[in-house]
Amino acid sequence: MGNIKQDVIGLKLINCLQRSWDHPFKTKSDFSRKEADYVAIAASEEWISTRSPEEYKWTREWRITAAGMEALDILLDYYEEHTRSHTYQLTLDPNAAGVLRTLGGA
């Protein structure tokens, strides 16, 4: 850790993955627009997809994939491990159902 820019990217990806798992979001939603860079990264890594797993058809909702679940688990473990010795805290974002980092006091 220690690189704030990388930390923010990782936390934004966690937020995107958790959101796609908890509440699949529309491809043209406010969340998709606001977090377009992180949605693009997650989609490029095949962590989220618009393909419906049940019907094998394309939809207009971003959903987490099996690879995305694995990536989310790894990212959450990493941040949990590394935030113990830092002044950062992981907190839930009630608006996005994801995880964001609160900078500041321990």
N, C-alpha and C positions, 0 to 999 in steps of 0.2 A: 504494500500500500504506500501511501505517501504522495502519490501523484493525484492531485485533486481532479484533474481532467479525466484520467482513467477511472477514478472512483465514480465520478458522475456518470460516465458512459455505462459502467457496469450496473449502477443503480437504476439508470433509465431503462436498461435492458431487462432487469429484474421486474421493474414496474410494467413494462410492455408484456412480458411473459405471464406474469401473474394476472394481469388484466385479461389477456386472451384466454386464460384458463378459467378464471372466475366468472367473467362476463364477456364472452366473445364480442368484439366491437366491429362495427360496420367499416367497410373500406373507405368510406367518405365521411366518417364521423368526425366530430371536433377532436377527439383523441387522436385519430389517425392523422389529421392535419397537423396538430400541435406537435406530435411526436414522430413525424414522418421519417426523420433520419434513423430513429431507433427501430421503427417498424420495418424500414428497408433493411437494416442490418439483420434483424431477427428473421425476416423472410429469406434473405440471401443465404443465411446459415441453415435454412430449412427448419427453424425453430417454431415458426408459425406458418400457417397456410390457409388459403381460402377454400381448400378442398374439404368437403364433408366426409368424415371418416365412415359414417354409416352408409351413405348412399353413393360414395365415390363420384360425386358431382361437384362442380364449382359453385361457390356461394358468394355472397357479398359480406361475409363475416370472417374476420381473422380469428383462427382457433390455434391453440397450442398443439404441437405435434409430439410424438413420443420422444424425438430428439430434443425438443424444446423442454419437455418435462425433466429430462436428464440434465440439460444445461441449467435450468432453473435450480435444480437441487444442488448442483456444483457451485453455482454463483452464490446461493444462499449460505451454503456451508463456508465458502471462502470469506464472505463478508462477516458472518457470525464469528469466525475464528479471528479475523484481523481487527475487528472493532473492539475486542476485549481489551486490547492494550492501547487504544487510541481514544481521543476525546470525541469520537463520532458515535452516534447512536443510530440504530435502524428503527424507523417508526413507520407505522401504517399510514397510508394516505387514504382517508375515507372517501375521497372523490374518485380515485382511480383504482381502489382495491389493490394497490400495489405497495411497493416498498420504496421509500425515499430516505435519503440521508439527511439528518439534522446536524448541521455543523455547529460546533460550540461546546459548551461545558459538558463535563462527564456526568 
